[in-house]
Amino acid sequence: MFDKLQEAEEKYLRLEAEIADPELFSDRERHAAIMKEYKQLTPIIEKFRQLKKAKAEYEDTLLMAEETSDPDMHEMINEELKSLRALVDELSEELKIMLLPRDPNDEKNVIVEIRGGAGGEEAALFASVLYRMYNMYAETQGFKVSVMNANETELGGFKEITFMVEGDGAYSRFKFESGVHRVQRVPETEASGRIHTSTVTVAVLPEVEDVEIEINPADIKIESCKSSGAGGQHINKTESAVRLTHKPSGIVIECQEERSQFKNREKAMRMLRAKLYDIKQTEQSQMIASERRSQVGTGDRSERIRTYNYPQGRITDHRIGLSVYSMEAFLNGDIGAMIDALITADVAEKLKAENE
């Protein structure tokens, strides 16, 4: 690990020299790429320098212990050695985590699709609850949310809703939400007070650039149609809605949230690229040996990941066996602790795989 960190520091110094070169500013693309790499390396190098300093202090203190014959001084030095040893171990563990392979999608914007599953209208109503929860959480993180497509029911639920979350690290905070969310509660429409179980599926896709996914324009069928559903006066009067069909994969994308057909088409293309990239990523992940794949973030859409039990006020994440009893706060966007626990579990799995 130390050799790896030495190489990283040498690279960091080379990047510093390039950043100091005035000519770099004339090449915008290269400047952005270098600054991004420099920013990613900075916390690692800062931690590595702390480790080198702690190791040097430990070696100096060890030398002092060998040279002193004073019992009282020796006791003080031994305490200092214990403290420095603990610091070296702590910094080493932190660096092991920082050196784990990064998910290349972590810093990207994210497209989230929520669909009502089993449970009819009750599932659609819970889909709207999850959308509100994610919207409120995104707001606490300083992310921007924009709806891309929505199919609303008469009671205010969503058969499906697709939205984009924009901001640095959005994917890293949302990626573990992919899967089946199960809700157990008494529906408002239930006269007898019986508890119903419904499901909602969530798909989380990183937004991708044109260069990452090539789409042949000849493979796309584009149709315009009138928007449907509740909305302003433009609804059902102008053909602003867009439907894209990707012929090779059969994927159909609809977008009607903007008044402008051009904007809807642009959003639909972003969604299509994300879906095609997701298919590509899934194929790649299936090639990885199952024992080396993180058990937390498989992203399997059919996997039941979480249960929201209203009568008990309990939310349980089945992947890590964590339950929290703060239903109201959780559904109001206070989901950061759960996300942190999932990230920690994922890191632990990766460290375990690295040590095997």
Residue, then its C-alpha position, 0 to 999 in steps of 0.5 A: m500500500f505504501d508504494k502505491l501511495q508513493e506513486a500517487e503522491e508523485k502523480y499529485l506533484r506532477l498535476e500540481a506542476e501542470i496546474a501552475d503552468p499558465e498554458l493549461f488555461s488555454d485548453r479548457e477540456r484538459h484543464a477540467a480533467i486535470m482539476k478533477e483528478y487533482k481534486q480526487l487525489t487531494p484527500i488521499i495525499e493529505k491523509f498519506r502525508q499525515l501517515k508519513k508524519a505519524k510514522a516519523e514521529y513514532e520512529d523518533t519516539l522509539l529511538m528516544a525510548e532506546e536511549t533513555s534510562d530514566p524509568d519515569m521518562h520511559e513510562m511517558i515515552n511508552e504511552e506516547l508510543k501507544s498513542l502514535r501506534a494507534l494513530v498510524d493504524e487508524l490512518s492506515e485503515e482510512l487510507k485502505i478504504m480511500l484506495l478502494p476502486r472508486d465507482p466511476n459513476d459516483e459523481k454523476n447526476v442520477i435518474v430515478e424511476i419509481r413505479g407502483g408494483a403490487g397493490g394497485e392504487e395503494a402502491a401508486l400512493f406509496a410511490s408518491v410518498l417515496y418521490r416526496m421523500y427523495n425530493m426532500y432528501a435531495e434538498t438537504q444535500g443541495f441537489k436539484v430535482s426535475v421531473m422528467n415524466a409522470n403518470e399520476t392517478e386520480l387520488g394523487g398517486f403515481k403509476e410511475i414517475t421519473f425524475m433527475v437529481e443533479g449535483d456532485g455525488a448524487y449517484s453515490r447517495f442514491k445508488f443503493e435505493s434500487g430495488v423493491h420497497r415494500v409498504q405495510r399499512v392500512p390504506e385510506t380507502e380500507a373501511s375495515g382497518r385491515i393492513h395491506t402489503s404493497t410494493v413499489t420498484v425503484a430504479v436508479l440510473p447514472e446519467v451518461e454523456d454522449v461519448e459513453i453510449e453511442i446511439n445511431p439516430a436511425d435506430i430511434k423512432i420519434e413520435s410527438c403527441k399531446s400531453s395527458g394528465a392534470g396540468g396547465q392549459h397547454i395539456n391536450k392542446t399542443e403536441s409537446a409530449v415526446r415518445l422515443t422508441h429504441k428499435p434494437s432494445g425495444i426501450v420506449i421513453e415518454c417525456q411530457e413535463e416540459r411545454s417545449q417539444f425540444k426540451n422533452r426530446e432532450k430529456a427523453m434522450r438523456m433517459l434513453r442513454a441512461k437506460l442503455y448504459d444500465i443494460k451495459q453495466t448489468e451485463q458487465s457486473q454479471m461477468i464478475a464472480s458472485e463472491r467478489r461482488s458487493q452483496v449490498g449494491t447489486g442493484d437487482r430490481s427484483e430484490r426486496i430491499r426495504t420494508y416500511n411497516y406503518p403500524q410499528g413505525r419501523i423501516t427495515d433494510h433487509r440487506i444490512g438488517l438495520s431497522v429504524y423507528s422514526m417513520e415520520a422523519f424518514l419519510n420527510g427525507d431524513i434518510g442520510a443515516m440509512i444511506d451512510a450505513l449502506i455505504t459502510a456495509d458496501v465498503a466492508e464487503k469490498l475490503k473483505a474481497e480485497n483481503e481474500 
